[in-house]
Each structure stands twice: as structure tokens, then as C-alpha cells.
Amino acid sequence: MYVVLVYDVSKDENGRKRWSHIFKICKKYMSHIQNSVFEGELSKVQLIKMQNELKPYINSELDSVILFKSRQQKWLDKEWWGKQADVTSFII
Amino acid sequence: MYVVLVYDVSKDENGRKRWSHIFKICKKYMSHIQNSVFEGELSKVQLIKMQNELKPYINSELDSVILFKSRQQKWLDKEWWGKQADVTSFII
């Protein structure tokens, strides 16, 4: 399935470390398309694996992660307004 | 149609001001569901209006705005991992 994941990790409670773990796990499964946005084509098994890996690093009182899932990518059009850049390079 | 808009506005070149305009315009048309994420049900006309309003405030070399469009909301599942909060209140 096609997924878009957006996250907002708080800086509180050592958030920088959580952010770094979350970023690296997302990067393993998906493409980084904007500061806090990833997209990818994942199987159900991959999605569960990713969710299990992310779970320990999401502080349920501080952090927000939203996953949009579409069975087929064609059901979801994507438009870029503004720059369309590889934003990964300067972060890792 | 159902839309999800994610933005990343640079702080450079008076970005705080651009950010504020972009936030307010998005808020007019959609619901704020995460730090830089909005979702909403828009007609084609509303989408064009919103795009025209946003255009002057998106710096095409610095800012990134991505719009995901689905003809029907049911084609897109949404899952929250972590907190699911009203994030608008503390910003405006």
C-alpha cells in the first residue's frame, strides 16, 4: 500500500534523540520528501515492522505521528507548490 | 475532494511572516491536525482559491508545500500513533 507519514516530535524529554531514531527508522522504509514527511510503498508486513520499531520512540503524550494509507498510489494525487528538493542530504 | 496539505516554510528571508500568512490561509479552508499539517474536504473551486491565496507567500526557492488529493476520503485511511491533540490553540 502507499503511505504518507508525517511526524511532529516534541523537543521535550530528550526529544532530539527520539527524533533521530524516528527519522532513521522512517528512512529505512520510505522516502523523505519534506522536513517531517515520508512517503513509500509498503506491504502490510513492512508496515507492522516499521510500527513496532517506531513504537518505543514515540512519546504518546508529547509526539504526534500520523499515517495516511491508500491501497493504491493512483488514488492519491500529489502536487508540489514551491520547491521540490531532496531534503535528506543535509540532515544525515 | 479530500486533501492533506503539508508545508515546510524556511525561516530565511523573513520566513516567519510567510509562515504566518500560509498558516492563516490554510486554517481558513482546512483543519489543523499537526504542527505543519492540514486536512480538509474542498471543492475544486475552493482548492483553486486557496492556491491563489497561498501563491504570493510561497517562496519557490525556500519553501515546500505538498498537497495530497484524494477524490474520496474513504480511499485514504488515517492512523494516529502517539498523541492526537488539537494543536491549533496554542498557535493562534
gemmi code that builds the backbone of each chain (N, CA, C; Angstrom):
import gemmi

chains = {
    "A": [
        ("MET", (0.838, -1.196, 0.000), (0.000, 0.000, 0.000), (0.874, 1.248, 0.000)),
        ("TYR", (0.282, 2.363, -0.423), (1.024, 3.619, -0.464), (0.765, 4.369, 0.846)),
        ("VAL", (1.827, 4.798, 1.498), (1.648, 5.500, 2.768), (2.367, 6.836, 2.778)),
        ("VAL", (1.778, 7.763, 3.512), (2.408, 9.054, 3.793), (2.463, 9.157, 5.314)),
        ("LEU", (3.648, 9.407, 5.830), (3.793, 9.533, 7.281), (4.289, 10.941, 7.619)),
        ("VAL", (3.584, 11.602, 8.520), (4.004, 12.932, 8.976), (4.216, 12.876, 10.485)),
        ("TYR", (5.274, 13.489, 10.952), (5.515, 13.418, 12.392), (5.867, 14.776, 12.965)),
        ("ASP", (5.587, 14.907, 14.234), (5.943, 16.106, 14.982), (6.444, 15.628, 16.339)),
        ("VAL", (7.752, 15.656, 16.497), (8.360, 15.161, 17.735), (8.720, 16.351, 18.616)),
        ("SER", (8.221, 16.327, 19.820), (8.491, 17.419, 20.758), (9.973, 17.455, 21.124)),
        ("LYS", (10.459, 18.639, 21.454), (11.868, 18.735, 21.891), (12.007, 18.356, 23.358)),
        ("ASP", (10.864, 18.289, 24.067), (10.919, 17.992, 25.499), (11.323, 16.545, 25.767)),
        ("GLU", (11.797, 16.312, 26.985), (12.138, 14.954, 27.437), (13.094, 14.263, 26.466)),
        ("ASN", (14.183, 14.944, 26.179), (15.207, 14.363, 25.298), (14.667, 14.056, 23.898)),
        ("GLY", (13.853, 14.946, 23.384), (13.176, 14.729, 22.116), (14.094, 14.604, 20.922)),
        ("ARG", (15.213, 15.270, 20.975), (16.177, 15.222, 19.864), (16.587, 13.769, 19.559)),
        ("LYS", (16.756, 13.004, 20.634), (17.152, 11.598, 20.492), (16.001, 10.778, 19.885)),
        ("ARG", (14.778, 11.024, 20.388), (13.621, 10.312, 19.812), (13.485, 10.647, 18.339)),
        ("TRP", (13.626, 11.946, 18.042), (13.503, 12.402, 16.659), (14.485, 11.668, 15.754)),
        ("SER", (15.713, 11.555, 16.222), (16.757, 10.924, 15.425), (16.434, 9.449, 15.159)),
        ("HIS", (15.947, 8.741, 16.178), (15.558, 7.342, 15.985), (14.387, 7.241, 15.005)),
        ("ILE", (13.383, 8.095, 15.213), (12.194, 8.055, 14.340), (12.591, 8.339, 12.899)),
        ("PHE", (13.435, 9.347, 12.725), (13.875, 9.701, 11.367), (14.561, 8.518, 10.688)),
        ("LYS", (15.490, 7.893, 11.416), (16.264, 6.792, 10.813), (15.384, 5.590, 10.478)),
        ("ILE", (14.439, 5.276, 11.341), (13.538, 4.143, 11.067), (12.663, 4.451, 9.838)),
        ("CYS", (12.094, 5.650, 9.802), (11.269, 6.028, 8.641), (12.092, 5.957, 7.351)),
        ("LYS", (13.315, 6.422, 7.433), (14.203, 6.483, 6.249), (14.489, 5.081, 5.709)),
        ("LYS", (14.454, 4.093, 6.594), (14.735, 2.707, 6.192), (13.599, 2.159, 5.334)),
        ("TYR", (12.388, 2.640, 5.594), (11.212, 2.069, 4.924), (10.630, 2.950, 3.824)),
        ("MET", (10.919, 4.262, 3.895), (10.220, 5.184, 2.984), (11.164, 6.241, 2.434)),
        ("SER", (10.639, 7.081, 1.556), (11.415, 8.196, 1.012), (11.090, 9.473, 1.762)),
        ("HIS", (12.122, 10.250, 1.994), (11.965, 11.501, 2.728), (11.617, 12.604, 1.733)),
        ("ILE", (10.430, 13.160, 1.828), (10.025, 14.123, 0.795), (9.875, 15.553, 1.310)),
        ("GLN", (9.815, 15.722, 2.601), (9.776, 17.070, 3.181), (10.250, 16.949, 4.619)),
        ("ASN", (10.598, 18.065, 5.207), (11.163, 18.096, 6.559), (10.675, 16.968, 7.477)),
        ("SER", (9.364, 16.874, 7.685), (8.836, 15.852, 8.597), (7.864, 14.925, 7.891)),
        ("VAL", (8.104, 14.690, 6.605), (7.170, 13.895, 5.799), (7.917, 12.805, 5.023)),
        ("PHE", (7.387, 11.591, 5.110), (7.919, 10.469, 4.341), (6.791, 9.862, 3.507)),
        ("GLU", (7.143, 9.256, 2.390), (6.148, 8.505, 1.631), (6.781, 7.196, 1.176)),
        ("GLY", (5.968, 6.197, 0.937), (6.521, 4.941, 0.469), (5.464, 3.933, 0.121)),
        ("GLU", (5.920, 2.883, -0.521), (5.059, 1.765, -0.887), (5.434, 0.619, 0.043)),
        ("LEU", (4.541, 0.246, 0.927), (4.859, -0.771, 1.929), (3.865, -1.915, 1.883)),
        ("SER", (4.375, -3.097, 2.190), (3.464, -4.229, 2.387), (2.905, -4.143, 3.804)),
        ("LYS", (1.877, -4.946, 4.063), (1.313, -4.951, 5.422), (2.376, -5.356, 6.448)),
        ("VAL", (3.185, -6.351, 6.068), (4.219, -6.841, 6.982), (5.244, -5.740, 7.266)),
        ("GLN", (5.659, -5.040, 6.231), (6.618, -3.938, 6.419), (6.044, -2.856, 7.329)),
        ("LEU", (4.752, -2.566, 7.117), (4.113, -1.521, 7.929), (4.102, -1.907, 9.413)),
        ("ILE", (3.775, -3.166, 9.675), (3.754, -3.629, 11.071), (5.164, -3.595, 11.664)),
        ("LYS", (6.141, -4.036, 10.874), (7.533, -3.999, 11.339), (7.945, -2.576, 11.685)),
        ("MET", (7.623, -1.664, 10.765), (8.003, -0.265, 10.989), (7.321, 0.276, 12.238)),
        ("GLN", (6.027, -0.015, 12.367), (5.292, 0.485, 13.525), (5.895, -0.044, 14.829)),
        ("ASN", (6.257, -1.325, 14.829), (6.864, -1.913, 16.026), (8.224, -1.281, 16.347)),
        ("GLU", (8.963, -0.955, 15.290), (10.261, -0.313, 15.530), (10.084, 1.112, 16.046)),
        ("LEU", (9.068, 1.782, 15.550), (8.863, 3.187, 15.945), (8.292, 3.319, 17.358)),
        ("LYS", (7.454, 2.367, 17.713), (6.698, 2.454, 18.970), (7.514, 2.911, 20.185)),
        ("PRO", (8.688, 2.308, 20.432), (9.414, 2.708, 21.647), (9.868, 4.168, 21.641)),
        ("TYR", (9.892, 4.782, 20.464), (10.437, 6.139, 20.372), (9.359, 7.216, 20.267)),
        ("ILE", (8.100, 6.806, 20.196), (7.018, 7.795, 20.137), (6.489, 8.012, 21.545)),
        ("ASN", (6.693, 9.190, 22.064), (6.155, 9.534, 23.387), (4.688, 9.912, 23.208)),
        ("SER", (3.808, 9.078, 23.753), (2.384, 9.242, 23.436), (1.776, 10.506, 24.034)),
        ("GLU", (2.504, 11.154, 24.916), (1.988, 12.414, 25.472), (2.580, 13.636, 24.790)),
        ("LEU", (3.667, 13.434, 24.075), (4.364, 14.595, 23.502), (4.410, 14.586, 21.973)),
        ("ASP", (4.528, 13.414, 21.395), (4.784, 13.333, 19.951), (3.540, 12.929, 19.172)),
        ("SER", (3.473, 13.402, 17.963), (2.357, 13.052, 17.087), (2.893, 12.450, 15.787)),
        ("VAL", (2.388, 11.284, 15.454), (2.728, 10.666, 14.172), (1.412, 10.309, 13.491)),
        ("ILE", (1.239, 10.792, 12.279), (0.011, 10.453, 11.542), (0.398, 9.677, 10.287)),
        ("LEU", (-0.304, 8.582, 10.064), (-0.044, 7.762, 8.891), (-1.287, 7.771, 8.001)),
        ("PHE", (-1.105, 8.181, 6.757), (-2.187, 8.111, 5.761), (-1.900, 6.903, 4.873)),
        ("LYS", (-2.903, 6.068, 4.696), (-2.703, 4.849, 3.908), (-3.689, 4.793, 2.754)),
        ("SER", (-3.180, 4.476, 1.602), (-4.064, 4.308, 0.456), (-3.727, 2.965, -0.181)),
        ("ARG", (-4.772, 2.219, -0.545), (-4.481, 0.899, -1.092), (-3.688, 1.015, -2.398)),
        ("GLN", (-3.982, 2.080, -3.136), (-3.246, 2.278, -4.389), (-2.778, 3.724, -4.501)),
        ("GLN", (-1.554, 3.895, -4.947), (-0.985, 5.238, -5.036), (-1.792, 6.127, -5.988)),
        ("LYS", (-2.359, 5.516, -7.013), (-3.098, 6.304, -8.011), (-4.351, 6.974, -7.432)),
        ("TRP", (-4.791, 6.527, -6.273), (-5.960, 7.146, -5.641), (-5.598, 8.453, -4.950)),
        ("LEU", (-4.303, 8.708, -4.922), (-3.841, 9.891, -4.219), (-2.934, 10.701, -5.148)),
        ("ASP", (-3.409, 11.874, -5.542), (-2.582, 12.762, -6.365), (-1.682, 13.583, -5.465)),
        ("LYS", (-0.497, 13.884, -5.963), (0.429, 14.687, -5.173), (0.853, 15.902, -5.991)),
        ("GLU", (0.722, 17.069, -5.389), (1.152, 18.299, -6.067), (2.192, 18.999, -5.218)),
        ("TRP", (3.212, 19.532, -5.871), (4.220, 20.320, -5.161), (3.986, 21.784, -5.470)),
        ("TRP", (3.862, 22.571, -4.432), (3.812, 24.024, -4.603), (5.075, 24.545, -3.915)),
        ("GLY", (5.879, 25.282, -4.632), (7.150, 25.721, -4.046), (8.247, 24.763, -4.441)),
        ("LYS", (9.299, 24.741, -3.662), (10.456, 23.930, -4.068), (10.205, 22.445, -3.862)),
        ("GLN", (10.857, 21.681, -4.681), (10.694, 20.231, -4.659), (12.095, 19.662, -4.585)),
        ("ALA", (12.589, 19.520, -3.361), (14.011, 19.224, -3.229), (14.251, 17.978, -2.429)),
        ("ASP", (15.444, 17.436, -2.592), (15.887, 16.360, -1.734), (16.300, 16.998, -0.418)),
        ("VAL", (15.507, 16.768, 0.591), (15.770, 17.431, 1.869), (16.563, 16.538, 2.817)),
        ("THR", (16.856, 15.350, 2.348), (17.527, 14.403, 3.242), (18.991, 14.748, 3.439)),
        ("SER", (19.633, 15.183, 2.364), (21.089, 15.255, 2.340), (21.688, 16.066, 3.486)),
        ("PHE", (21.033, 17.157, 3.838), (21.664, 17.991, 4.843), (21.327, 17.540, 6.274)),
        ("ILE", (20.504, 16.542, 6.381), (20.138, 16.096, 7.730), (20.972, 14.891, 8.154)),
        ("ILE", (21.183, 13.985, 7.220), (22.021, 12.807, 7.578), (23.312, 12.825, 6.756)),
    ],
    "B": [
        ("MET", (-13.273, 17.202, -2.808), (-12.235, 16.170, -2.656), (-11.572, 16.320, -1.297)),
        ("TYR", (-10.948, 15.233, -0.845), (-10.274, 15.252, 0.457), (-8.796, 15.590, 0.234)),
        ("VAL", (-8.300, 16.557, 0.964), (-6.905, 16.958, 0.761), (-6.131, 16.953, 2.090)),
        ("VAL", (-4.858, 16.669, 1.951), (-3.920, 16.800, 3.070), (-2.814, 17.721, 2.584)),
        ("LEU", (-2.563, 18.765, 3.326), (-1.518, 19.718, 2.936), (-0.428, 19.734, 4.009)),
        ("VAL", (0.806, 19.553, 3.572), (1.950, 19.626, 4.497), (2.883, 20.719, 4.008)),
        ("TYR", (3.383, 21.520, 4.933), (4.270, 22.599, 4.490), (5.516, 22.694, 5.344)),
        ("ASP", (6.547, 23.208, 4.710), (7.799, 23.467, 5.403), (8.277, 24.833, 4.920)),
        ("VAL", (8.107, 25.826, 5.774), (8.459, 27.190, 5.390), (9.803, 27.543, 6.023)),
        ("SER", (10.729, 27.938, 5.187), (12.064, 28.296, 5.681), (12.004, 29.541, 6.569)),
        ("LYS", (12.941, 29.624, 7.514), (12.993, 30.821, 8.348), (13.695, 31.973, 7.634)),
        ("ASP", (14.391, 31.654, 6.544), (15.150, 32.686, 5.823), (14.225, 33.672, 5.118)),
        ("GLU", (14.786, 34.845, 4.824), (14.078, 35.868, 4.046), (12.715, 36.191, 4.648)),
        ("ASN", (12.738, 36.507, 5.906), (11.501, 36.891, 6.598), (10.448, 35.773, 6.597)),
        ("GLY", (10.919, 34.555, 6.797), (10.054, 33.379, 6.691), (8.933, 33.330, 7.718)),
        ("ARG", (9.190, 33.910, 8.868), (8.175, 33.899, 9.931), (6.863, 34.545, 9.440)),
        ("LYS", (7.024, 35.606, 8.658), (5.862, 36.318, 8.118), (5.141, 35.454, 7.068)),
        ("ARG", (5.932, 34.838, 6.183), (5.329, 33.952, 5.173), (4.587, 32.815, 5.875)),
        ("TRP", (5.241, 32.242, 6.886), (4.646, 31.138, 7.629), (3.282, 31.540, 8.204)),
        ("SER", (3.255, 32.723, 8.789), (2.029, 33.193, 9.428), (0.888, 33.347, 8.403)),
        ("HIS", (1.212, 33.922, 7.235), (0.196, 34.052, 6.181), (-0.276, 32.664, 5.715)),
        ("ILE", (0.671, 31.783, 5.467), (0.337, 30.443, 4.974), (-0.546, 29.709, 5.989)),
        ("PHE", (-0.162, 29.814, 7.253), (-0.939, 29.147, 8.303), (-2.383, 29.651, 8.325)),
        ("LYS", (-2.526, 30.972, 8.271), (-3.880, 31.548, 8.364), (-4.752, 31.182, 7.163)),
        ("ILE", (-4.154, 31.176, 5.985), (-4.928, 30.810, 4.785), (-5.353, 29.337, 4.863)),
        ("CYS", (-4.415, 28.480, 5.236), (-4.741, 27.053, 5.352), (-5.862, 26.846, 6.373)),
        ("LYS", (-5.766, 27.567, 7.471), (-6.738, 27.438, 8.569), (-8.151, 27.818, 8.119)),
        ("LYS", (-8.214, 28.719, 7.144), (-9.496, 29.185, 6.626), (-10.217, 28.066, 5.869)),
        ("TYR", (-9.418, 27.210, 5.224), (-10.004, 26.207, 4.338), (-10.024, 24.788, 4.919)),
        ("MET", (-9.115, 24.540, 5.893), (-8.944, 23.157, 6.335), (-8.813, 23.079, 7.855)),
        ("SER", (-8.705, 21.859, 8.361), (-8.480, 21.642, 9.800), (-6.999, 21.395, 10.061)),
        ("HIS", (-6.540, 21.961, 11.138), (-5.131, 21.843, 11.512), (-4.976, 20.576, 12.345)),
        ("ILE", (-4.241, 19.579, 11.850), (-4.186, 18.306, 12.573), (-2.808, 17.985, 13.144)),
        ("GLN", (-1.809, 18.690, 12.683), (-0.473, 18.521, 13.265), (0.321, 19.772, 12.959)),
        ("ASN", (1.414, 19.948, 13.649), (2.225, 21.156, 13.527), (2.182, 21.809, 12.129)),
        ("SER", (2.559, 21.075, 11.102), (2.596, 21.641, 9.749), (1.692, 20.882, 8.801)),
        ("VAL", (0.603, 20.350, 9.319), (-0.280, 19.503, 8.509), (-1.739, 19.945, 8.650)),
        ("PHE", (-2.396, 20.098, 7.512), (-3.820, 20.406, 7.484), (-4.537, 19.341, 6.675)),
        ("GLU", (-5.816, 19.143, 6.974), (-6.637, 18.259, 6.142), (-8.005, 18.900, 5.961)),
        ("GLY", (-8.661, 18.565, 4.873), (-9.980, 19.136, 4.673), (-10.682, 18.569, 3.463)),
        ("GLU", (-11.970, 18.861, 3.394), (-12.793, 18.465, 2.246), (-13.021, 19.738, 1.434)),
        ("LEU", (-12.469, 19.807, 0.242), (-12.554, 21.038, -0.559), (-13.160, 20.748, -1.921)),
        ("SER", (-13.893, 21.720, -2.438), (-14.334, 21.631, -3.827), (-13.177, 22.086, -4.717)),
        ("LYS", (-13.309, 21.845, -6.005), (-12.264, 22.294, -6.933), (-12.083, 23.799, -6.857)),
        ("VAL", (-13.205, 24.500, -6.766), (-13.166, 25.965, -6.716), (-12.439, 26.435, -5.453)),
        ("GLN", (-12.772, 25.819, -4.341), (-12.100, 26.190, -3.085), (-10.595, 25.932, -3.163)),
        ("LEU", (-10.246, 24.817, -3.790), (-8.825, 24.478, -3.899), (-8.077, 25.529, -4.723)),
        ("ILE", (-8.688, 25.938, -5.831), (-8.050, 26.958, -6.686), (-7.950, 28.281, -5.941)),
        ("LYS", (-9.013, 28.644, -5.231), (-8.989, 29.880, -4.439), (-7.864, 29.830, -3.409)),
        ("MET", (-7.793, 28.717, -2.715), (-6.765, 28.592, -1.681), (-5.374, 28.670, -2.303)),
        ("GLN", (-5.193, 27.983, -3.411), (-3.873, 28.000, -4.070), (-3.500, 29.418, -4.486)),
        ("ASN", (-4.467, 30.144, -5.032), (-4.199, 31.522, -5.452), (-3.857, 32.432, -4.269)),
        ("GLU", (-4.517, 32.166, -3.149), (-4.206, 32.974, -1.956), (-2.826, 32.640, -1.401)),
        ("LEU", (-2.473, 31.362, -1.494), (-1.184, 30.940, -0.917), (0.008, 31.362, -1.776)),
        ("LYS", (-0.207, 31.353, -3.093), (0.890, 31.561, -4.046), (1.843, 32.712, -3.679)),
        ("PRO", (1.330, 33.904, -3.344), (2.263, 35.016, -3.086), (3.170, 34.778, -1.882)),
        ("TYR", (2.785, 33.847, -1.021), (3.541, 33.653, 0.223), (4.455, 32.433, 0.193)),
        ("ILE", (4.414, 31.675, -0.900), (5.305, 30.519, -1.003), (6.543, 30.928, -1.789)),
        ("ASN", (7.672, 30.943, -1.123), (8.931, 31.257, -1.806), (9.407, 29.981, -2.499)),
        ("SER", (9.409, 30.022, -3.827), (9.634, 28.785, -4.577), (11.062, 28.260, -4.460)),
        ("GLU", (11.953, 29.058, -3.900), (13.319, 28.563, -3.710), (13.566, 28.101, -2.276)),
        ("LEU", (12.687, 28.505, -1.379), (12.929, 28.202, 0.042), (11.867, 27.299, 0.660)),
        ("ASP", (10.639, 27.454, 0.249), (9.530, 26.785, 0.939), (9.008, 25.585, 0.147)),
        ("SER", (8.522, 24.624, 0.886), (7.943, 23.447, 0.249), (6.516, 23.232, 0.753)),
        ("VAL", (5.604, 23.114, -0.170), (4.215, 22.792, 0.183), (3.805, 21.589, -0.664)),
        ("ILE", (3.347, 20.548, -0.011), (2.888, 19.366, -0.762), (1.413, 19.144, -0.462)),
        ("LEU", (0.664, 18.943, -1.542), (-0.768, 18.696, -1.408), (-1.076, 17.290, -1.898)),
        ("PHE", (-1.693, 16.499, -1.023), (-2.166, 15.174, -1.412), (-3.678, 15.264, -1.605)),
        ("LYS", (-4.140, 14.781, -2.750), (-5.569, 14.879, -3.059), (-6.154, 13.502, -3.307)),
        ("SER", (-7.305, 13.268, -2.697), (-7.998, 12.016, -2.947), (-9.444, 12.357, -3.292)),
        ("ARG", (-9.961, 11.701, -4.322), (-11.325, 12.056, -4.717), (-12.313, 11.760, -3.587)),
        ("GLN", (-12.022, 10.715, -2.840), (-12.895, 10.371, -1.718), (-12.077, 10.080, -0.473)),
        ("GLN", (-12.555, 10.601, 0.638), (-11.812, 10.424, 1.891), (-11.663, 8.954, 2.254)),
        ("LYS", (-12.659, 8.157, 1.891), (-12.632, 6.739, 2.287), (-11.480, 5.975, 1.617)),
        ("TRP", (-10.901, 6.555, 0.565), (-9.770, 5.906, -0.091), (-8.474, 6.091, 0.699)),
        ("LEU", (-8.552, 6.887, 1.722), (-7.362, 7.198, 2.491), (-7.654, 6.946, 3.975)),
        ("ASP", (-7.006, 5.941, 4.515), (-7.137, 5.679, 5.952), (-6.156, 6.548, 6.718)),
        ("LYS", (-6.568, 6.941, 7.912), (-5.681, 7.763, 8.727), (-5.489, 7.096, 10.074)),
        ("GLU", (-4.241, 6.942, 10.473), (-3.938, 6.365, 11.793), (-3.103, 7.346, 12.588)),
        ("TRP", (-3.428, 7.468, 13.858), (-2.622, 8.310, 14.747), (-1.771, 7.400, 15.614)),
        ("TRP", (-0.483, 7.652, 15.600), (0.416, 6.977, 16.538), (0.937, 8.083, 17.442)),
        ("GLY", (0.778, 7.930, 18.730), (1.199, 8.995, 19.633), (0.016, 9.877, 19.948)),
        ("LYS", (0.280, 11.103, 20.338), (-0.809, 11.957, 20.800), (-1.658, 12.477, 19.634)),
        ("GLN", (-2.890, 12.699, 19.936), (-3.850, 13.149, 18.934), (-4.519, 14.381, 19.519)),
        ("ALA", (-3.907, 15.519, 19.275), (-4.334, 16.699, 20.018), (-4.733, 17.831, 19.094)),
        ("ASP", (-5.488, 18.746, 19.672), (-5.767, 19.988, 18.973), (-4.524, 20.855, 19.105)),
        ("VAL", (-3.803, 21.008, 18.003), (-2.538, 21.735, 18.073), (-2.699, 23.200, 17.715)),
        ("THR", (-3.912, 23.564, 17.349), (-4.118, 24.930, 16.878), (-4.102, 25.944, 18.014)),
        ("SER", (-4.689, 25.550, 19.124), (-4.991, 26.511, 20.170), (-3.788, 27.314, 20.638)),
        ("PHE", (-2.630, 26.671, 20.728), (-1.500, 27.408, 21.265), (-0.782, 28.228, 20.204)),
        ("ILE", (-1.191, 28.116, 18.971), (-0.503, 28.870, 17.918), (-1.236, 30.155, 17.594)),
        ("ILE", (-2.562, 30.081, 17.527), (-3.313, 31.318, 17.243), (-4.163, 31.667, 18.451)),
    ],
}
model = gemmi.Model(1)
for chain_id, residues in chains.items():
    chain = gemmi.Chain(chain_id)
    for i, (resn, *xyz) in enumerate(residues, 1):
        res = gemmi.Residue()
        res.name, res.seqid = resn, gemmi.SeqId(i, " ")
        for name, pos in zip(("N", "CA", "C"), xyz):
            atom = gemmi.Atom()
            atom.name, atom.element = name, gemmi.Element(name[0])
            atom.pos, atom.b_iso = gemmi.Position(*pos), 0.0
            res.add_atom(atom)
        chain.add_residue(res)
    model.add_chain(chain)
structure = gemmi.Structure()
structure.add_model(model)
structure.setup_entities()
